[in-house]
Amino acid sequence: MANNILTMTNHNFELECKRIHDSSGDLSQLIPSLTCRTLLEKQKLKETFKAMYGEELIGYLQRYEDLFCPSMNCSALSWWMLDPHDRDAAVVRESLQQDETDYKALVEIFVSRKSSHVLLITQAYQRMFRRQLDQDIIHLDPPHPFQKILVALAASHKAHQVDVNHHISKSDARRLYETGEGGLGAADEAVVLEILSKRSIPQLKQTFLSYKHIYGHDYTKSINRGNYGEFDKALMVVVKCICNPAHYYAKKLYTSIKGETKVFARALVSRAEVDIDEIRRVFKEKYDKELADVICEGLPSGDYRDFLVALATRSCCI
């Protein structure tokens, strides 16, 4: 069915590519059409643009973004047009290469992506950078508690158990309690890492739900009751991202809009096709402001701001 739709609309894609090419990088002409495109449509646009002009669409867009939005230090529109796994692979590589590794960005990718997507990210990483992602994480220097958790999360995506098992979730929840707040108080690293590495992300989410059901409070409160060292801080990020991604990203967007524009744009781009509707709802509930209004308050007027507002107000069901 999809192939039939694409065949019927090839002429429209050619017209769209001509408009993009003739715009000479005038982003105001591109924003309305590009932000509403589905993954399939974006792929077809890139293929058509390449066939018509012998140039990659992403490179074309990035060239003009660098010209018109240099102060923003973020090629958000070209990032939006990337395949999601290529985009994530690029984020991973950049996060690993920073003077201070951006562990939160890495955790967000490993936690919020399906296992099939993580496999594509790994393959894209090897294709784009001629490197093995798992080895780059293992050999990070200096060592950091996040590093152990990332290795465990990478292993979790290879878990054979696909369906969520409620018996296992209750058993794991009790084990976390008995070796944590029910025992010495602090989270037991070895137990936590074993569970993270052997369970899928959906199974881990069910474990944390079971923990709350059995003990009457979130597992994050248990983490807070310990000594709260570096490992606990890293674990807190993981648990929050797993248990309630909409709340996690709503807070990330709110705290990064002023001063961390690149972080804000990347987070918005990464969630625009996933759960932006829910994030928008939570954002309004938490901060009593519309996400689009906060963008307008935090950024100077112009095409770049208009693009982010268009992403923030789109429906992920498009």
C-alpha positions in Angstrom: 0.0 0.0 0.0 2.8 2.4 0.9 4.6 1.7 -2.4 1.3 2.5 -4.3 1.0 5.8 -2.4 4.6 6.8 -3.2 4.2 5.9 -6.8 1.0 8.1 -7.0 2.8 11.0 -5.4 6.2 11.0 -7.1 5.3 14.1 -9.0 4.5 15.9 -5.7 7.9 14.9 -4.3 9.6 16.3 -7.3 7.7 19.6 -6.9 8.6 19.7 -3.3 12.3 19.1 -4.0 12.2 21.8 -6.6 10.8 24.2 -4.1 13.5 23.3 -1.6 16.2 23.7 -4.2 14.8 27.0 -5.5 14.4 28.4 -2.0 18.2 28.9 -1.8 18.0 28.0 1.9 15.2 30.3 2.8 14.1 28.3 5.8 10.7 30.1 6.1 9.7 28.4 2.9 10.8 24.9 4.1 9.6 24.7 7.6 5.8 24.3 7.0 6.2 21.3 4.7 9.3 19.5 6.2 8.1 19.5 9.8 4.9 17.6 8.9 6.7 14.8 7.0 6.6 11.2 8.1 9.7 9.1 8.2 8.7 7.4 4.9 8.0 10.8 3.2 11.3 12.2 4.4 13.2 9.2 3.0 11.4 9.6 -0.3 12.3 13.4 -0.4 15.9 12.6 0.2 16.0 10.0 -2.6 14.2 12.3 -5.0 16.4 15.3 -4.2 19.5 13.2 -4.8 18.2 11.9 -8.1 17.2 15.4 -9.3 20.3 17.4 -8.2 23.0 14.9 -7.5 23.4 16.3 -4.0 22.4 15.0 -0.6 19.4 16.9 0.8 20.9 16.9 4.3 24.1 18.5 3.2 22.2 21.1 1.2 20.1 22.0 4.3 23.1 22.1 6.6 25.0 24.4 4.4 22.3 27.0 4.6 21.7 26.5 8.3 25.4 27.2 9.0 25.0 30.4 6.9 21.7 31.7 8.4 21.8 30.3 12.0 25.5 30.2 13.0 24.8 31.6 16.5 22.5 28.7 17.3 25.3 26.1 16.8 22.7 23.5 15.9 21.7 22.1 12.5 18.2 21.2 13.8 16.5 21.0 10.4 19.1 18.8 8.8 19.1 16.6 11.9 15.3 16.3 11.6 15.8 15.0 8.1 18.3 12.3 9.1 17.2 8.7 9.5 16.6 8.2 13.3 19.2 5.5 13.7 21.8 7.6 11.8 20.9 10.6 14.0 21.3 8.6 17.2 24.6 7.2 16.0 25.9 10.7 15.4 24.7 11.8 18.8 26.4 8.9 20.5 29.7 9.6 18.7 29.6 13.3 19.6 28.7 12.4 23.2 31.6 10.1 23.5 34.1 12.6 21.9 33.3 15.5 24.2 35.9 16.5 26.8 33.4 15.4 29.4 31.4 12.5 28.1 27.7 13.3 27.8 26.4 10.2 29.6 22.8 11.4 29.9 22.5 11.6 26.1 23.8 8.1 25.8 21.5 6.7 28.5 18.5 8.4 26.8 19.2 6.6 23.6 19.7 3.2 25.2 16.7 3.5 27.4 14.2 5.1 25.0 14.8 3.1 21.9 13.5 -0.3 21.0 16.0 -3.1 20.8 15.5 -3.3 17.0 16.4 0.4 16.8 19.5 0.0 19.0 20.7 -2.7 16.6 20.3 -0.2 13.7 22.2 2.4 15.7 25.0 0.0 16.3 25.2 -0.8 12.6 25.0 2.8 11.7 27.8 3.7 14.1 30.1 1.1 12.6 29.2 2.2 9.1 29.6 6.0 9.8 32.7 5.9 12.0 34.3 2.5 11.4 34.2 1.7 15.1 32.4 -0.7 17.4 30.0 1.1 19.7 30.2 -1.4 22.6 34.0 -1.3 22.6 34.0 2.5 22.6 31.8 2.5 25.7 33.8 -0.2 27.5 37.1 1.6 26.9 35.9 5.1 28.1 38.6 6.7 30.2 38.4 7.7 33.0 35.9 5.1 34.2 32.5 6.4 35.4 29.5 4.8 37.1 27.4 5.7 34.1 29.8 3.5 32.0 28.8 0.3 34.0 25.2 1.1 33.5 25.6 1.8 29.8 27.3 -1.6 29.3 24.4 -3.2 31.2 21.8 -1.4 29.2 23.5 -2.4 25.9 23.3 -6.0 27.1 19.7 -5.6 28.1 18.8 -5.0 24.4 20.1 -8.5 23.7 17.7 -10.1 26.3 15.9 -13.1 24.9 12.7 -12.5 27.0 10.5 -10.3 24.8 7.2 -10.5 26.6 6.9 -8.8 30.0 6.8 -11.4 32.8 5.0 -10.2 35.9 6.4 -12.9 38.1 10.0 -11.9 37.2 9.2 -8.2 37.8 7.9 -8.9 41.3 10.9 -11.1 42.0 13.3 -8.5 40.8 11.5 -5.8 42.8 11.8 -7.7 46.0 15.5 -8.4 45.3 16.1 -4.7 44.7 14.4 -3.9 48.0 16.1 -6.6 50.1 19.6 -5.5 48.8 18.8 -1.8 49.0 16.6 0.0 51.4 15.5 -3.2 53.1 19.1 -4.1 53.9 22.0 -1.7 54.0 20.0 1.2 52.5 22.2 1.9 49.5 21.6 0.3 46.1 23.7 -2.8 45.6 25.6 -2.1 42.4 26.2 -5.7 41.5 22.5 -6.6 41.9 21.3 -3.5 40.0 23.7 -4.1 37.1 22.8 -7.8 36.9 19.1 -6.9 36.6 19.7 -4.1 34.1 21.8 -6.4 31.9 19.4 -9.3 31.9 16.1 -7.6 31.4 14.6 -5.8 28.5 13.6 -2.2 28.9 9.8 -3.0 29.0 10.6 -5.7 31.7 12.6 -3.2 33.7 9.7 -0.7 33.6 7.4 -3.4 34.9 9.9 -4.1 37.7 9.8 -0.5 38.9 6.0 -0.5 38.7 6.0 -3.7 40.8 8.3 -2.1 43.3 5.9 0.8 43.8 2.9 -1.6 44.0 4.6 -3.8 46.7 6.3 -1.1 48.8 4.1 1.9 48.3 6.6 4.3 46.8 8.7 4.7 43.7 12.1 3.0 43.4 13.6 6.5 43.0 12.8 7.2 46.7 14.7 4.1 47.6 17.7 5.4 45.7 17.4 8.8 47.5 17.4 7.1 50.9 20.9 5.6 50.4 24.3 7.4 50.4 23.4 8.8 47.0 26.9 8.5 45.4 27.8 8.8 41.8 26.3 5.4 40.9 23.0 6.3 42.6 22.9 9.6 40.6 23.4 7.7 37.4 20.8 5.1 38.3 18.3 7.8 39.1 18.6 9.2 35.5 18.0 5.7 34.1 15.0 4.9 36.3 13.3 8.3 35.6 13.8 7.9 31.9 12.5 4.3 31.9 9.5 4.9 34.2 8.2 8.2 32.8 9.9 9.4 29.6 7.3 12.2 29.0 8.0 13.8 32.4 11.7 13.3 31.9 11.8 15.0 28.6 9.4 17.8 29.6 11.8 18.7 32.4 14.8 18.4 30.1 13.1 20.8 27.6 12.2 23.3 30.3 15.6 23.4 31.8 17.6 23.6 28.6 15.7 26.2 26.6 17.7 29.0 28.2 21.4 28.5 27.7 21.5 25.0 26.2 19.8 25.5 22.9 21.6 22.6 21.2 20.5 20.2 23.9 17.0 21.5 23.7 16.8 21.2 19.9 18.3 17.7 19.9 15.8 16.5 22.6 12.9 18.0 20.7 13.9 16.5 17.3 14.4 13.1 18.9 10.9 13.0 20.5 8.9 14.8 17.8 8.1 11.4 16.1 7.8 9.5 19.3 5.7 11.1 22.1 5.6 14.9 21.6 1.9 14.9 22.2 2.3 13.4 25.6 5.3 15.6 26.4 3.4 18.7 25.5 0.5 17.7 27.8 2.9 17.0 30.7 4.8 20.2 30.1 1.6 22.2 30.4 0.6 20.3 33.5 4.0 20.8 35.2 4.8 24.4 34.3 1.4 25.9 33.5 2.8 27.0 30.1 2.6 25.8 26.6 5.8 24.3 25.2 5.5 26.5 22.1 5.1 29.7 24.3 8.3 28.8 26.2 10.2 28.4 23.0 9.0 31.8 21.8 10.0 33.4 25.2 13.4 31.7 25.3 14.6 32.2 21.7 14.9 35.2 19.4 12.4 35.5 16.6 13.3 34.0 13.3 13.2 30.9 11.1 15.1 28.7 13.6 12.6 29.5 16.4 9.7 28.9 14.0 11.1 25.5 13.1 11.3 24.4 16.7 7.7 25.7 17.4 6.5 23.7 14.4 8.1 20.6 15.8 6.8 21.2 19.2 3.2 21.6 17.9 3.1 18.8 15.4 1.3 15.5 16.1 3.5 12.4 16.4 0.6 10.5 14.8 1.3 12.3 11.5 
